[in-house]
């Protein structure tokens, strides 16, 4: 079992129940899944195979190749073309990835001042993007031919954004300080 998952079960769950004033421990929001999504330009299949291998290294499981749903002539895109890769992490892999993300990956971003608190979707999920996938310690920057970005979505069981923000804060997500906070 992951250290972060154990900490959530032993400490954070009870703390959240008190701070959110929830009557039942089953109402406490939890992490549900983390989705990694990467896209490439249409027709760059050699880049896509490299991308799939790198996402597999980062996530620890094989990604699914995503295909375009419709044709867009201005982008030279045809329906059914391979345009990216995505993977969804759950359980111990999800907690392991989040722990590596918080403690090893995000601090490697140059001039990192924290993640925005405005990236919640209104349903308790948090989205953010990174511009350079080589910040992950699993990737050797010298062996990378093309640098690409990545979208990371953290899905929670929270129904409200403030509950999800409280959960992620207690898990250690480095959010920016709001104006007026110390």
Backbone bond lengths (Angstrom), bond angles and torsions (degrees), N, CA, C in turn:
res aa  C-N    CA-C-N  psi(-1)  N-CA   C-N-CA  omega(-1)  CA-C   N-CA-C  phi
1 X - - - 1.447 - - 1.529 109.06 -
2 X 1.292 115.16 138.81 1.459 122.73 179.99 1.527 111.36 -64.21
3 X 1.336 116.19 147.52 1.469 120.99 178.80 1.532 110.62 -62.92
4 X 1.330 117.08 -40.00 1.461 121.13 -179.29 1.523 110.97 -67.26
5 X 1.329 117.07 -38.81 1.468 121.02 178.13 1.525 110.51 -65.72
6 X 1.327 116.47 -41.06 1.466 121.14 178.25 1.522 110.12 -64.39
7 X 1.338 116.86 -42.08 1.462 121.04 178.49 1.531 110.49 -63.23
8 X 1.345 116.48 -39.15 1.461 119.93 178.03 1.525 110.81 -62.20
9 X 1.323 116.84 -47.86 1.469 120.59 -178.06 1.524 112.75 -66.57
10 X 1.343 117.23 -37.57 1.457 120.64 -174.32 1.529 114.05 -85.65
11 X 1.343 117.71 -36.86 1.458 120.35 -172.12 1.523 114.12 -120.93
12 X 1.327 116.52 -52.43 1.458 120.97 -169.23 1.526 112.00 -66.42
13 X 1.314 118.15 -38.39 1.468 120.95 -177.87 1.526 111.62 -58.63
14 X 1.336 117.69 -47.06 1.462 120.84 179.96 1.531 110.57 -67.76
15 X 1.312 116.81 -39.32 1.460 121.20 178.84 1.532 110.98 -62.91
16 X 1.326 117.21 -42.23 1.461 121.22 177.86 1.523 111.80 -65.42
17 X 1.322 116.36 -39.31 1.460 119.57 179.69 1.530 110.24 -60.17
18 X 1.323 117.08 -41.34 1.470 120.59 178.89 1.524 111.60 -71.00
19 X 1.331 117.29 -47.24 1.468 119.98 -175.20 1.532 112.57 -69.16
20 X 1.330 118.05 -31.72 1.465 121.30 178.74 1.523 112.38 -91.33
21 X 1.334 116.15 -1.61 1.476 123.49 179.28 1.524 111.41 54.46
22 X 1.331 115.38 52.31 1.463 121.89 178.40 1.517 109.23 -97.24
23 X 1.320 116.79 139.31 1.452 121.13 -176.61 1.513 114.34 -76.59
24 X 1.322 117.17 -30.25 1.452 121.90 -174.46 1.528 108.99 -123.32
25 X 1.320 117.12 140.21 1.470 121.31 179.48 1.533 111.16 -64.69
26 X 1.324 118.26 -22.77 1.456 121.66 179.00 1.532 112.42 -73.58
27 X 1.331 117.46 -14.44 1.464 121.75 177.67 1.525 112.20 -82.72
28 X 1.315 116.90 -12.45 1.459 121.45 -176.68 1.531 109.27 -65.47
29 X 1.336 117.53 128.59 1.470 119.07 179.11 1.525 112.14 -66.17
30 X 1.323 115.58 147.50 1.460 122.44 179.81 1.521 109.29 -132.89
31 X 1.323 115.92 165.41 1.455 120.20 171.52 1.518 108.64 -73.15
32 X 1.316 115.94 137.89 1.452 120.51 179.80 1.532 110.98 -107.80
33 X 1.361 115.43 -46.97 1.464 119.57 -179.21 1.519 109.64 -163.01
34 X 1.323 115.57 161.17 1.455 122.85 171.76 1.523 106.68 -128.66
35 X 1.328 115.81 126.20 1.457 121.44 -178.48 1.521 109.69 -113.20
36 X 1.328 115.99 129.50 1.461 122.85 175.11 1.520 107.29 -106.27
37 X 1.328 116.89 129.50 1.455 121.34 -176.83 1.524 109.38 -133.65
38 X 1.344 116.41 130.94 1.454 122.70 -179.08 1.521 108.04 -133.88
39 X 1.329 116.95 141.48 1.463 120.73 179.56 1.524 110.08 -128.92
40 X 1.336 115.51 155.39 1.461 122.44 176.22 1.521 108.47 -128.00
41 X 1.318 116.76 169.52 1.456 121.18 175.14 1.521 108.73 -68.74
42 X 1.299 115.81 152.87 1.461 120.93 -179.67 1.528 110.61 -61.90
43 X 1.314 116.19 134.83 1.450 121.54 174.84 1.516 115.50 88.64
44 X 1.305 118.63 -0.91 1.470 120.69 -179.85 1.527 109.90 -94.25
45 X 1.328 115.63 70.12 1.457 120.45 -174.90 1.523 112.96 -71.02
46 X 1.345 118.40 -32.96 1.462 119.62 178.45 1.524 110.99 -67.33
47 X 1.316 116.85 -33.49 1.463 121.18 176.22 1.530 110.35 -70.64
48 X 1.325 116.27 -33.80 1.462 120.78 -178.65 1.523 111.91 -65.69
49 X 1.326 118.36 -38.73 1.465 120.09 178.99 1.526 110.95 -65.98
50 X 1.333 116.60 -38.65 1.468 121.38 175.58 1.526 110.08 -64.19
51 X 1.326 115.80 -41.76 1.457 122.63 -179.41 1.526 111.55 -63.16
52 X 1.322 117.49 -43.44 1.465 122.10 179.79 1.524 110.32 -61.12
53 X 1.328 116.99 -41.92 1.464 121.03 179.20 1.534 111.03 -65.01
54 X 1.325 117.46 -39.21 1.461 120.61 -179.79 1.522 112.03 -70.54
55 X 1.335 117.54 -39.81 1.470 120.44 177.18 1.525 109.97 -64.94
56 X 1.326 116.92 -37.09 1.465 120.99 176.89 1.526 110.52 -63.04
57 X 1.318 117.43 -40.52 1.463 121.60 178.34 1.521 111.18 -66.08
58 X 1.321 117.37 -42.22 1.465 122.07 -178.65 1.526 111.37 -68.32
59 X 1.329 116.56 -46.80 1.462 121.13 -173.22 1.520 113.51 -85.25
60 X 1.327 117.63 -27.50 1.453 120.08 -176.73 1.514 113.25 85.81
61 X 1.325 116.63 8.47 1.459 120.63 174.85 1.527 108.20 -150.71
62 X 1.322 115.36 155.87 1.464 120.58 -174.78 1.523 110.99 -70.38
63 X 1.340 117.52 134.84 1.459 120.18 176.96 1.526 111.70 -84.25
64 X 1.315 114.87 165.79 1.453 122.44 175.23 1.522 107.32 -98.81
65 X 1.322 117.08 136.01 1.459 121.01 176.73 1.523 108.08 -77.72
66 X 1.344 116.79 127.26 1.464 120.91 -179.64 1.523 109.37 -93.95
67 X 1.319 115.29 148.01 1.456 121.88 -178.21 1.524 109.52 -119.49
68 X 1.331 115.69 152.81 1.461 119.93 178.97 1.527 109.59 -71.32
69 X 1.327 115.31 146.10 1.461 119.96 -178.27 1.517 112.10 -89.93
70 X 1.352 115.78 -30.85 1.455 117.94 -179.65 1.521 110.60 -141.20
71 X 1.305 115.95 165.79 1.459 122.36 -179.50 1.520 110.23 -87.35
72 X 1.340 116.25 137.03 1.461 122.05 174.64 1.526 106.16 -133.31
73 X 1.327 116.30 107.42 1.466 120.55 -172.36 1.529 112.70 -65.94
74 X 1.321 118.50 -33.60 1.464 120.73 -179.78 1.527 112.46 -63.43
75 X 1.319 117.57 -27.31 1.465 122.02 179.05 1.528 112.13 -100.16
76 X 1.324 117.23 7.14 1.468 123.02 -176.56 1.528 110.74 54.54
77 X 1.312 114.57 42.30 1.456 122.39 -175.50 1.522 110.00 -111.05
78 X 1.300 116.10 130.90 1.460 121.47 177.58 1.521 109.21 -114.97
79 X 1.275 116.42 151.95 1.458 121.64 179.46 1.527 109.97 -61.40
80 X 1.330 115.74 130.80 1.458 121.07 178.47 1.515 114.95 92.22
81 X 1.350 118.61 -1.42 1.470 120.99 178.77 1.531 109.67 -73.10
82 X 1.328 115.88 146.72 1.461 120.92 175.39 1.525 108.72 -73.21
83 X 1.351 116.49 124.12 1.469 118.93 -176.59 1.530 113.26 -128.84
84 X 1.319 118.85 -0.69 1.456 118.48 -179.84 1.513 112.61 179.57
85 X 1.333 113.72 -169.71 1.459 120.72 179.43 1.522 108.32 -145.31
86 X 1.318 115.88 145.87 1.458 119.81 176.56 1.521 109.51 -145.72
87 X 1.326 114.39 153.25 1.457 119.71 175.66 1.521 108.18 -145.17
88 X 1.314 115.63 147.16 1.458 121.72 179.62 1.518 108.71 -116.46
89 X 1.320 115.52 124.83 1.461 121.76 -179.90 1.517 109.67 -101.60
90 X 1.326 115.79 137.85 1.466 121.94 176.80 1.523 108.45 -138.24
91 X 1.313 116.65 164.11 1.457 121.60 174.50 1.514 113.61 65.60
92 X 1.342 115.65 -141.23 1.468 120.73 -176.77 1.527 112.55 -63.72
93 X 1.331 118.66 -35.73 1.468 120.38 178.07 1.524 110.65 -62.53
94 X 1.331 116.54 -37.40 1.453 121.24 179.22 1.528 110.35 -64.12
95 X 1.325 116.84 -47.43 1.466 120.37 -179.76 1.529 111.32 -67.06
96 X 1.322 117.79 -38.61 1.466 120.82 176.61 1.527 110.89 -62.35
97 X 1.341 116.70 -44.51 1.455 120.27 179.19 1.527 110.78 -63.39
98 X 1.328 117.43 -44.08 1.467 120.54 -179.37 1.523 111.37 -62.97
99 X 1.318 116.27 -39.47 1.461 120.26 178.21 1.533 110.98 -64.08
100 X 1.335 117.29 -44.05 1.467 120.69 176.71 1.526 111.08 -64.94
101 X 1.335 116.36 -38.44 1.462 120.98 179.71 1.522 111.05 -62.35
102 X 1.328 116.69 -46.34 1.464 121.55 -176.55 1.523 111.84 -70.40
103 X 1.324 117.15 -45.13 1.458 120.38 -170.23 1.529 115.10 -94.73
104 X 1.341 118.29 -23.88 1.456 119.53 -175.87 1.531 113.53 -117.82
105 X 1.320 117.35 -38.68 1.458 120.24 -171.92 1.525 113.51 -85.11
106 X 1.328 117.38 -56.16 1.466 119.73 -176.42 1.527 113.48 -60.23
107 X 1.339 120.03 -37.69 1.472 118.57 176.76 1.528 113.75 -64.33
108 X 1.326 118.63 -15.85 1.469 121.41 179.52 1.525 112.65 -82.35
109 X 1.333 117.84 -8.16 1.464 120.72 178.67 1.525 108.69 -72.43
110 X 1.315 115.80 131.35 1.461 120.57 -179.44 1.528 110.03 -66.44
111 X 1.314 116.97 135.61 1.474 124.42 179.98 1.527 111.95 55.51
112 X 1.310 117.31 39.43 1.466 121.70 -179.10 1.527 109.87 -76.45
113 X 1.328 115.30 124.46 1.464 120.74 -179.57 1.526 111.90 -117.95
114 X 1.299 116.96 9.08 1.454 121.23 179.83 1.515 111.23 113.31
115 X 1.322 115.39 163.81 1.463 121.93 179.05 1.525 109.77 -89.54
116 X 1.309 116.21 150.95 1.459 121.62 -179.65 1.529 110.41 -72.06
117 X 1.315 116.00 142.77 1.467 121.05 175.48 1.527 111.51 -85.15
118 X 1.320 117.43 -2.17 1.466 122.00 -175.94 1.523 113.01 -92.10
119 X 1.314 118.69 4.60 1.461 121.31 -174.35 1.525 113.71 -95.71
120 X 1.314 117.79 20.19 1.462 121.00 174.46 1.520 108.61 -83.83
121 X 1.327 117.11 150.20 1.465 120.77 -173.34 1.531 114.52 -96.04
122 X 1.309 119.25 4.90 1.460 121.07 -179.08 1.519 112.80 93.65
123 X 1.320 117.57 -9.02 1.461 121.88 -179.10 1.519 111.92 -124.08
124 X 1.337 116.98 15.88 1.454 120.68 176.53 1.511 115.53 90.05
125 X 1.331 118.13 12.05 1.466 121.42 178.35 1.523 109.09 -107.66
126 X 1.336 116.72 147.97 1.454 121.61 -177.17 1.519 110.02 -119.67
127 X 1.324 116.89 131.68 1.472 122.99 -179.36 1.519 109.85 -122.12
128 X 1.308 116.42 139.07 1.461 120.54 169.88 1.515 108.55 -154.42
129 X 1.315 114.92 159.52 1.447 120.69 -179.24 1.513 110.72 -121.78
130 X 1.318 114.70 153.09 1.459 120.37 172.76 1.520 107.12 -120.96
131 X 1.319 116.35 145.47 1.462 121.48 -176.08 1.517 113.74 -87.50
132 X 1.325 116.58 -23.63 1.456 120.44 -172.30 1.531 109.16 -134.05
133 X 1.313 117.05 111.55 1.464 120.68 -177.37 1.526 113.38 -73.08
134 X 1.329 117.71 -9.36 1.463 119.52 -179.23 1.528 112.90 -76.12
135 X 1.334 117.88 -1.58 1.467 119.66 175.74 1.529 111.21 -72.80
136 X 1.317 117.17 -16.98 1.462 119.77 177.84 1.523 108.67 -72.00
137 X 1.336 118.24 130.93 1.465 120.21 -177.51 1.530 113.69 -65.02
138 X 1.322 118.16 -18.95 1.461 121.29 179.98 1.527 112.26 -73.21
139 X 1.320 117.39 -19.21 1.463 122.46 -176.64 1.529 109.60 -97.02
140 X 1.335 115.61 129.10 1.459 121.06 175.93 1.533 107.98 -85.33
141 X 1.335 118.13 112.57 1.465 120.34 -176.00 1.540 113.43 -60.88
142 X 1.320 117.99 -26.67 1.461 120.59 -179.12 1.524 112.88 -72.84
143 X 1.328 116.78 -25.58 1.469 119.72 -178.15 1.530 112.73 -92.18
144 X 1.333 117.84 -3.82 1.464 121.65 -177.66 1.528 110.13 -83.40
145 X 1.332 115.87 128.62 1.461 120.71 178.86 1.522 111.71 -91.02
146 X 1.334 117.07 -37.53 1.459 122.05 -178.13 1.537 108.86 -129.57
147 X 1.310 115.77 129.84 1.461 120.93 176.65 1.528 107.74 -90.57
148 X 1.325 116.00 134.30 1.459 120.01 179.07 1.518 109.58 -136.69
149 X 1.313 115.37 164.49 1.455 121.51 178.67 1.512 110.73 -93.75
150 X 1.317 114.66 177.71 1.458 120.24 -177.86 1.524 108.86 -152.77
151 X 1.323 116.29 141.66 1.450 121.80 175.25 1.525 107.91 -104.58
152 X 1.327 116.44 131.47 1.456 121.60 -179.77 1.524 108.02 -119.93
153 X 1.331 116.14 125.80 1.460 122.06 178.32 1.520 108.44 -116.92
154 X 1.331 115.56 126.96 1.459 121.09 177.68 1.520 107.00 -107.86
155 X 1.324 115.91 112.35 1.461 122.02 -179.69 1.515 110.66 -94.67
156 X 1.317 115.96 132.23 1.464 121.49 178.55 1.524 109.62 -122.77
157 X 1.313 115.83 169.00 1.463 120.59 176.14 1.518 111.22 -89.45
158 X 1.326 118.45 3.42 1.466 122.46 -179.64 1.524 109.94 -67.34
159 X 1.304 116.12 144.45 1.463 121.46 178.04 1.525 111.61 -93.16
160 X 1.335 116.24 -18.36 1.463 121.47 -177.74 1.520 109.76 -125.64
161 X 1.332 115.20 150.02 1.462 120.51 -178.64 1.520 113.16 -65.58
162 X 1.330 117.59 -37.17 1.471 119.31 -179.31 1.523 111.12 -66.44
163 X 1.324 118.02 -33.61 1.466 120.84 176.58 1.533 110.02 -69.32
164 X 1.333 116.59 -41.48 1.467 120.34 178.52 1.529 110.55 -65.44
165 X 1.319 117.00 -39.12 1.464 120.96 178.84 1.522 110.67 -64.34
166 X 1.322 116.54 -41.51 1.461 121.20 177.72 1.533 110.56 -62.81
167 X 1.325 117.25 -42.38 1.465 121.93 177.88 1.521 110.90 -60.54
168 X 1.332 117.01 -51.10 1.464 120.45 -177.51 1.524 111.65 -66.41
169 X 1.326 117.31 -34.24 1.465 120.59 177.04 1.524 110.46 -63.93
170 X 1.323 116.95 -44.10 1.461 120.37 -179.92 1.532 111.64 -68.78
171 X 1.338 117.18 -27.71 1.456 120.73 175.97 1.530 111.61 -75.66
172 X 1.341 116.59 -14.31 1.468 120.33 175.48 1.514 115.18 109.97
173 X 1.342 119.40 10.66 1.464 120.61 178.64 1.519 109.53 -61.89
174 X 1.318 117.85 130.37 1.469 120.75 -177.43 1.526 112.23 -84.18
175 X 1.336 116.03 84.05 1.459 120.50 177.31 1.515 110.44 -83.05
176 X 1.341 115.80 152.01 1.464 121.24 175.08 1.519 108.72 -66.60
177 X 1.321 114.98 148.02 1.458 120.16 174.78 1.525 108.36 -70.81
178 X 1.329 116.36 138.29 1.448 120.31 174.76 1.521 108.82 -76.18
179 X 1.322 116.65 155.12 1.458 119.12 178.22 1.518 109.40 -62.67
180 X 1.314 116.56 133.79 1.463 120.97 -178.09 1.511 113.05 97.39
181 X 1.355 118.08 -13.47 1.453 121.16 176.36 1.520 109.49 -90.61
182 X 1.300 116.76 153.01 1.462 120.48 177.96 1.502 110.74 -95.28
